[in-house]
């Protein structure tokens, strides 16, 4: 097979379009792959309107001698109360961008946290928290009448707070960040 | 790469002599495009790779059953899809150091879960986040890596922490000083050693770290071991497997999970005498502790005519797992929001709610869906039933 000089192909308009298409497909493929498998989620970013926060309920009444849910009207109430404390906690827990000290940062989140969690976060350097802003509406999954998992979108991924109804009211028991 | 494409020679235009100016421009543009796409590829590779390990993290289900007996032999030839040679080597080093220091298998799981979160088991010798280095991303500014008094080690703290054996030993030393570390929640224990802004992150790795220990040591996470050399045994109530589980009570499994006779039975009934202590099957946060009965009274024995599971407790463990304990004789010993250790007493067996006699109705759930507790517990080295 005779090889022609490279310029022969490169100068043909059809080839140029083809190569542009091939490159476009490669780049699109890479971006698509990253979207599919990467941790960055394309939705839930800033700019989302004030859509109502959806909430889900994990079925808790199932089977004969398991939990009987005849008298539990409080799933909705649990969900909205947990959403409030979960979001307040996450906002207090974000990396301070206003020069607050470590002590001020910790004091700001203590009132939303279970004592165990407050203790766990006592010596944390808040500048190591990559999340600096809330970027969307929080959502809640009700686990039981006295607990819900609240997810708050941040600029470093979703922050997940397990909220529990204690004698002192709703509190955050655990905090996680990322998918 | 696209410059290698060659269209059919017959279609080549007759004016084969290239105009060098345009050609050079095209080549430059082509190289620039290539560079950009190569950069994109490189930039995204870690993300795609992370997703492989992350999906393993999320789907890790311990297929190992029974309570292993070979737990102290490290398998050097083990291969795990998605993990590169350096990651496997570092995992084996962490386990090996734990064995040398006589740390029980629970500690190896905690150390691996921590290192997976901090470094994905890559030994970072140069700090990329603050001054954190090595498998555990320990920070010299926080006091990690200081030489012990009288030591002849002349390395800098950062150099020491970039040594996987040194870093692992330092992690274990701090772990062993914590009270009840074998039975407490992994996130709490790892947090006390590491001090992260989002402690729960470590716990996400618990199933995958368990699987790694079991694969590398042929099942050490699936049983309890008192001292090295002892055979690894299935746990009695209150004894914790390396995976972090124990049995809530020892007793025959009476009514099973969704049997043909009781398709709606979302758990198993363990036949145990009234007042037997019920133990938390694993560490977690109490999310429910209340009376659930159509009569509203759980302080008297129920009956098949009563609806509900009586005095009961529900615990949220890591990675979407919950367990439920029904029909207690009196108000549970734990309250909502409380962090409980594996094996901690939750209450005592009774017959409150929908019950015709004393037993423990025990449920295991994955993301809210009930699964068969018999296979669930067997996969965690804590099989239900009677023993001893």
Contacts between the chains, C-beta under 8 A, distances in Angstrom:
chain1	res1	chain2	res2	distance
A	1	B	9	6.7
A	2	B	9	6.3
A	4	B	9	6.4
A	4	B	12	5.4
A	4	B	16	6.2
A	5	B	16	6.3
A	5	B	18	5.8
A	6	B	3	6.9
A	6	B	18	7.6
A	6	B	23	7.5
A	7	B	16	7.8
A	7	B	17	7.8
A	7	B	18	2.6
A	7	B	19	7.5
A	7	B	20	7.8
A	7	B	23	4.6
A	8	B	12	5.2
A	8	B	13	6.7
A	8	B	16	5.2
A	8	B	18	7.1
A	9	B	5	7.7
A	9	B	6	6.6
A	9	B	7	6.1
A	9	B	12	7.5
A	10	B	3	7.5
A	10	B	18	7.7
A	10	B	23	6.0
A	10	B	26	5.1
A	10	B	27	7.6
A	11	B	13	7.6
A	11	B	18	6.6
A	11	B	19	7.2
A	11	B	22	6.8
A	11	B	23	7.2
A	12	B	7	7.5
A	12	B	13	6.4
A	14	B	7	7.9
A	15	B	5	7.8
A	15	B	7	6.3
A	16	B	26	7.5
A	18	B	5	7.3
A	19	B	2	4.3
A	19	B	3	7.7
A	19	B	5	7.0
A	19	B	30	7.3
A	22	B	2	4.9
A	22	B	5	7.3
A	23	B	2	6.2
A	23	B	33	5.2
A	23	B	37	6.6
A	26	B	1	7.9
A	26	B	37	5.5
A	27	B	36	7.6
A	27	B	37	5.6
A	27	B	40	6.4
A	30	B	37	6.8
A	30	B	40	5.0
A	30	B	41	5.9
A	30	B	44	6.0
A	31	B	40	7.4
A	33	B	44	7.0
A	33	B	48	6.2
A	34	B	44	4.3
A	34	B	47	5.6
A	34	B	48	6.6
A	37	B	47	7.0
A	37	B	48	5.0
A	37	B	51	3.7
A	37	B	52	7.8
A	38	B	44	7.0
A	38	B	47	4.1
A	38	B	48	6.9
A	38	B	50	7.8
A	38	B	51	6.3
A	39	B	47	6.9
A	39	B	50	6.9
A	39	B	51	7.1
A	39	B	54	7.2
A	40	B	47	7.8
A	58	B	367	7.5
A	58	B	368	3.2
A	59	B	368	6.4
A	60	B	368	7.9
A	62	B	264	7.0
A	62	B	266	4.7
A	62	B	370	6.4
A	63	B	262	7.9
A	63	B	264	4.5
A	63	B	265	5.2
A	63	B	266	3.4
A	63	B	267	7.0
A	63	B	370	7.3
A	64	B	262	6.4
A	64	B	264	5.3
A	64	B	265	6.1
A	64	B	354	6.3
A	65	B	265	7.4
A	65	B	269	7.8
A	65	B	309	5.9
A	65	B	326	6.6
A	65	B	327	7.3
A	65	B	353	6.7
A	65	B	354	4.0
A	65	B	355	6.2
A	65	B	361	5.4
A	66	B	265	8.0
A	66	B	266	4.7
A	66	B	267	6.6
A	66	B	309	5.5
A	66	B	324	7.4
A	66	B	326	7.0
A	66	B	361	7.1
A	66	B	363	6.6
A	66	B	370	8.0
A	67	B	292	5.3
A	67	B	308	6.7
A	67	B	309	5.3
A	67	B	312	7.1
A	67	B	324	7.5
A	67	B	326	7.8
A	68	B	292	5.7
A	68	B	293	7.2
A	68	B	294	5.9
A	68	B	307	4.0
A	68	B	308	3.5
A	68	B	309	7.1
A	68	B	353	7.7
A	68	B	354	7.3
A	70	B	294	6.2
A	70	B	307	6.5
A	93	B	197	7.5
A	95	B	197	7.9
A	114	B	337	5.3
A	114	B	339	7.9
A	116	B	188	7.3
A	116	B	339	5.0
A	117	B	199	7.8
A	120	B	188	6.5
A	120	B	191	5.0
A	120	B	192	7.5
A	120	B	199	5.2
A	121	B	197	7.3
A	121	B	199	7.6
A	123	B	195	5.2
A	124	B	195	5.7
A	124	B	196	6.9
A	124	B	197	5.0
A	125	B	130	7.8
A	125	B	195	7.7
A	125	B	197	7.7
A	126	B	197	6.5
A	127	B	130	7.8
A	128	B	129	7.3
A	128	B	130	6.5
A	128	B	196	7.3
A	128	B	197	5.5
A	129	B	197	3.8
A	129	B	198	7.3
A	143	B	287	5.3
A	143	B	314	7.9
A	143	B	316	6.4
A	143	B	322	7.2
A	143	B	368	7.6
A	144	B	287	5.3
A	144	B	288	4.3
A	144	B	314	5.9
A	145	B	288	7.2
A	145	B	290	7.8
A	146	B	287	6.4
A	146	B	288	5.6
A	146	B	289	7.8
A	146	B	290	7.4
A	146	B	336	4.6
A	147	B	287	3.6
A	147	B	288	6.8
A	147	B	316	6.9
A	147	B	336	6.9
A	159	B	198	7.5
A	160	B	200	7.3
A	162	B	200	7.9
A	162	B	285	6.1
A	162	B	287	7.7
A	162	B	316	6.4
A	164	B	285	6.7
A	164	B	286	7.7
A	164	B	287	6.2
A	164	B	336	5.2
A	164	B	337	3.9
A	165	B	336	5.9
A	165	B	337	7.6
A	166	B	335	7.2
A	166	B	336	5.9
A	166	B	337	4.2
A	167	B	335	7.4
A	171	B	337	6.0
A	173	B	285	4.8
A	173	B	337	5.6
A	173	B	339	7.3
A	174	B	187	6.8
A	174	B	199	7.2
A	174	B	200	4.6
A	174	B	285	6.4
A	175	B	198	5.4
A	175	B	199	6.8
A	175	B	200	5.9
A	176	B	198	5.5
A	176	B	199	8.0
A	176	B	200	3.6
A	176	B	201	5.6
A	176	B	203	7.9
A	176	B	204	7.1
A	177	B	197	7.5
A	177	B	198	4.0
A	177	B	201	6.5
A	178	B	198	7.7
A	178	B	201	6.7
A	179	B	54	7.1
